[in-house]
Amino acid sequence: MDRTPETVAVVVVTYNSERLVPDLIASLGPGLEGVDWHLTVADNASADDSVGAVRRLAPDATVVEMGRNAGYAAGINAAVAKAGPFTAVLVLNPDVRLTPGCIRTLLGVLRTEGTGIAVPLLEDGDGELIHTMRRDPTVRRVLGDALLGAVRAGRYPAFGEMVTDEGRYTSETVADWAEGSTVLISAECWDRIAPWDESYFLYSEETDFALRARDAGLVTRFTPAAKAVHLEGDSKVSPALWTLLTLNKVRLYGRRHGKVLATAFWAALLLRETSRAALGKTPSRMAALALISPSRLRETPGPHTVQRDAARA
C-alpha cells in the first residue's frame, strides 16, 4: 500500500493505565495503516506497570516518565517535546481503540483548508454513539442544560453546549471544539497554538486549545468516515472528577470573558449543580459546594484537589 507523505506523532498520556495499554497498542497498527508514525507515551507516575507494559508491547516507543502526576496537558506537552519530527500530532487516551484506516482518513480531513484539528466519530464499548462535538460554552447554554437537561438542550444550538442531534454526526461538519480523547492536530496548528495549558490539570484543556485554534482561524472538523472506540472515564460518576470538571469550566470561561459575564456563567453553573444536587446527585452536591467556596475557585487544580475531594465524597 502507498504510504502518506505525513508522519504522525502518536501521543498517549498514561496514569495507572496498565490494563488499557495492550488493546490500545494493538489497535495502533491497523488504525494507522498506510501512515508513517511513531509513538511517545508520557507516564504520570503510575503506581501500576503502565511503563513496563508500554516497553514490552511497543519497544520502539519513546517513554517519558514525568516523575509526578503532572496532569493531562503537561503529559501531552512533554510527549510532543520528545517526539520525532511530525506533520501531525495524534493525541489519544489510553482507553481509545482505533479502527482500521481511521487515521489515514483523518489526515485527509486535516488537509481541508482552514482545518487545524480533525476528530472521528466515537462509539462506546457497546457500539453506541458518543456525542463528542461541542459548542462554545455560554451562559444561555448552561441554563439550557440546567432547565432541559444536556441531551434535550443539545438538540438546539442556542441552548446546548453538547451537540446531541444525531443527524449532525452523519456527515462531515465543523464544531467549536470536541472532546479530547482522539484528536489529530496539524503541525501548523501545533506550532501556532501549543502548548496545551497545563494550569487546568484535567478537563477544559482540550476546550481551551481548540477555542484558541478557532480564534486563530484553524477549526475543528468532524468526520464520520473515521471511527474509533472510546471506553470513557468516570467523570460523570466520580464526585471528585465532576467537581474538577465544573470548576475548570468556570476558570476557562472567566479567562475568555469579562467579569460580568463570568459571574453570570458561574451563577448558571451553580443553578445547574444545586438543582441536580436536590435530586440526590452526589457529584453535583460536591460541585455546588465547591462553586460557593472562594478558596476552591482561586486554587490551582492538581492531584491534591482530586484526592481531597475523593476522600470527602
C-alpha positions in Angstrom: 0.0 0.0 0.0 1.2 3.5 -0.8 2.1 5.5 2.3 1.0 9.0 3.0 3.7 11.7 3.0 2.7 12.7 6.5 4.4 11.5 9.7 2.2 11.3 12.7 3.4 11.7 16.3 1.1 9.5 18.3 1.0 10.8 21.9 -0.5 9.0 24.8 -0.7 10.0 28.5 -0.9 7.2 30.9 -1.8 7.1 34.6 -2.4 3.7 36.1 -3.3 2.5 32.6 -1.7 -0.9 32.6 -4.9 -2.8 31.8 -5.7 -0.5 28.9 -2.3 -0.3 27.2 -2.4 -3.7 25.4 -5.6 -3.1 23.5 -4.6 0.4 22.6 -1.2 -0.6 21.2 -2.8 -3.5 19.3 -5.1 -1.0 17.6 -2.4 1.4 16.5 -1.1 -0.7 13.6 -4.4 -1.1 11.9 -5.6 2.4 12.8 -2.5 4.0 11.3 -2.3 1.6 8.3 -0.6 3.3 5.4 0.8 6.1 7.6 4.3 6.7 8.9 4.1 7.2 12.7 5.9 6.9 15.9 4.6 6.5 19.5 5.5 8.6 22.5 4.0 7.9 25.9 4.2 10.2 28.9 3.5 8.5 32.2 2.2 10.5 35.1 3.9 8.4 37.9 1.6 5.4 37.5 1.5 3.1 40.6 1.0 0.1 38.3 3.2 -1.3 35.5 1.9 1.1 32.8 5.5 1.9 31.8 6.6 -1.7 31.7 3.6 -2.7 29.6 4.4 0.0 27.0 8.1 -1.0 26.8 7.2 -4.7 26.4 4.5 -4.2 23.8 5.9 -1.2 21.9 9.7 -1.5 22.3 10.3 1.2 19.7 8.2 3.8 21.6 9.6 6.7 23.4 8.6 6.7 27.1 8.7 10.0 29.1 8.5 9.3 32.8 7.1 12.5 34.3 8.0 11.7 37.9 4.7 13.0 39.2 1.1 13.2 38.3 1.5 16.4 36.3 -1.9 16.3 34.5 -3.1 15.6 31.0 -1.9 18.8 29.3 1.5 18.5 30.8 1.9 15.0 29.7 0.9 15.9 26.1 3.3 18.8 26.0 6.2 16.6 27.4 5.5 13.8 24.9 5.4 16.1 21.9 8.6 17.7 23.0 10.3 14.3 23.0 8.6 13.0 19.8 10.5 12.9 16.5 9.6 15.1 13.5 6.0 15.2 12.6 3.5 16.7 10.2 0.6 16.0 12.6 0.1 15.1 16.3 -2.4 12.4 17.3 -3.5 12.7 20.9 -5.1 9.5 22.3 -6.4 8.5 25.7 -5.3 5.0 26.8 -8.9 3.8 26.6 -9.3 4.6 22.9 -9.2 1.8 20.3 -8.7 2.9 16.6 -10.5 1.1 13.8 -8.6 0.1 10.7 -7.7 3.1 8.4 -9.0 5.7 10.9 -6.0 8.0 10.9 -5.4 7.9 7.2 -9.0 9.2 6.8 -8.5 11.9 9.4 -5.3 13.0 7.6 -7.4 13.6 4.5 -9.8 15.7 6.5 -6.9 17.6 8.1 -5.9 18.8 4.6 -9.1 20.7 4.2 -8.2 24.4 4.1 -8.6 26.2 7.4 -8.6 23.0 9.5 -6.3 22.7 12.5 -7.9 19.7 14.3 -9.6 16.6 12.9 -11.8 14.3 15.0 -13.5 11.0 14.3 -16.9 9.5 15.2 -16.6 7.8 18.5 -18.6 4.9 19.9 -18.5 3.4 23.4 -17.7 -0.1 24.2 -21.3 -1.2 23.4 -21.3 0.4 20.0 -23.4 3.4 21.0 -22.7 6.8 19.5 -20.8 9.2 21.8 -21.8 12.8 21.5 -18.3 14.3 21.1 -18.9 17.6 19.4 -19.3 20.7 21.5 -20.5 24.3 21.0 -18.9 27.4 22.6 -19.7 27.5 26.3 -22.2 30.3 27.0 -24.4 31.4 29.9 -27.5 30.6 27.9 -26.3 27.1 27.1 -25.5 26.3 30.8 -29.1 27.5 31.6 -30.5 25.4 28.8 -28.6 22.4 30.2 -29.9 23.2 33.7 -33.6 23.5 32.7 -33.8 21.0 29.9 -31.1 18.5 30.6 -27.9 18.1 28.5 -29.4 15.7 25.9 -32.6 17.7 25.2 -30.9 21.1 25.2 -28.1 19.8 22.9 -30.6 19.4 20.1 -30.9 23.2 19.9 -27.8 25.2 19.1 -28.9 28.1 21.2 -29.5 26.1 24.3 -27.0 23.2 24.5 -23.2 23.0 24.5 -23.1 19.3 23.7 -24.3 18.5 20.2 -26.8 15.7 20.7 -28.7 15.9 17.3 -27.6 12.6 15.9 -28.2 13.9 12.4 -25.1 16.1 12.9 -23.0 13.0 13.2 -23.8 11.6 9.8 -21.7 14.0 7.7 -18.6 16.0 7.9 -19.0 19.2 9.8 -17.2 21.9 11.9 -17.5 22.1 15.7 -16.4 24.7 18.1 -14.5 22.0 19.9 -14.6 18.3 20.5 -13.8 16.0 23.5 -10.1 15.4 23.7 -9.7 11.6 23.7 -8.9 11.3 20.0 -7.7 14.4 18.2 -5.4 14.8 15.2 -3.7 18.2 15.2 -1.8 19.6 12.2 1.8 20.7 12.6 0.8 24.2 11.7 -1.9 24.3 14.4 0.5 22.8 17.0 3.2 25.3 16.1 0.8 28.3 16.3 -1.3 27.3 19.3 0.8 25.0 21.6 1.5 24.3 24.3 -1.7 23.0 25.9 -2.5 25.0 29.0 -1.2 23.0 32.0 -3.0 25.0 34.6 -6.2 23.0 34.0 -4.6 19.7 35.1 -7.5 17.8 33.8 -10.6 18.9 31.9 -11.1 22.1 29.8 -7.5 21.9 28.4 -8.8 20.5 25.1 -11.6 23.1 25.1 -9.0 25.9 25.6 -6.7 24.6 22.9 -9.5 24.1 20.3 -11.0 27.5 21.0 -7.7 29.2 20.7 -7.1 27.4 17.4 -10.5 28.6 16.2 -9.7 32.1 17.3 -6.6 31.9 15.0 -8.7 30.6 12.1 -8.0 26.9 12.5 -11.2 25.0 13.0 -12.1 21.6 14.5 -13.5 19.3 11.8 -15.5 16.2 12.5 -15.9 13.3 10.1 -18.0 10.1 10.5 -15.8 8.4 7.8 -13.2 7.8 10.5 -14.2 5.8 13.6 -12.7 4.9 17.0 -14.0 3.3 20.2 -13.7 5.2 23.5 -14.4 3.2 26.6 -14.7 6.5 28.5 -13.7 7.6 32.0 -15.8 8.2 35.1 -16.0 11.9 35.4 -19.8 11.7 35.4 -20.0 9.3 38.3 -16.9 10.4 40.3 -17.8 13.4 42.6 -14.1 14.5 42.7 -13.7 14.5 38.9 -17.1 16.1 38.3 -16.1 18.9 40.7 -12.8 19.5 38.9 -14.6 19.5 35.5 -17.1 22.0 36.8 -14.6 24.3 38.4 -12.4 24.3 35.2 -15.4 25.3 33.2 -15.6 28.5 35.4 -11.9 29.1 35.0 -12.0 28.7 31.2 -15.0 31.0 30.8 -13.5 33.6 33.1 -10.3 33.8 31.1 -12.1 34.3 27.9 -14.8 36.8 29.0 -15.2 39.8 31.2 -16.1 39.8 34.9 -19.8 40.4 34.4 -20.3 37.5 32.0 -18.0 35.3 34.1 -20.2 35.9 37.2 -23.3 35.1 35.2 -21.7 31.9 33.9 -20.8 30.9 37.5 -24.3 31.6 38.7 -25.8 29.5 35.9 -23.5 26.6 36.7 -24.4 26.9 40.4 -28.1 26.7 39.5 -27.5 23.6 37.4 -25.5 21.8 40.1 -27.8 22.8 43.0 -30.8 21.7 41.1 -29.2 18.3 40.4 -28.0 18.0 44.0 -31.6 18.5 45.1 -32.4 15.3 43.1 -29.8 13.4 45.1 -26.8 13.5 42.7 -23.7 13.4 44.9 -21.3 14.7 42.2 -23.4 17.8 41.8 -23.7 18.3 45.5 -19.9 18.4 45.8 -19.6 20.6 42.7 -22.1 23.1 44.1 -20.2 23.3 47.4 -17.0 24.0 45.5 -18.6 26.7 43.4 -19.6 28.7 46.6 -16.1 28.3 48.1 -13.9 31.3 47.1 -10.8 29.3 48.0 -11.8 26.5 45.7 -12.3 28.9 42.8 -8.9 30.5 43.4 -6.8 27.4 43.9 -4.8 25.8 41.1 -6.2 22.3 40.4 -3.9 19.3 40.7 -3.8 15.7 42.0 -4.1 17.0 45.6 -7.6 18.5 44.9 -8.8 15.4 43.2 -7.6 13.2 46.1 -9.1 15.6 48.7 -12.5 15.6 47.0 -12.4 11.8 46.6 -11.8 11.4 50.3 -14.8 13.7 51.1 -17.2 12.0 48.7 
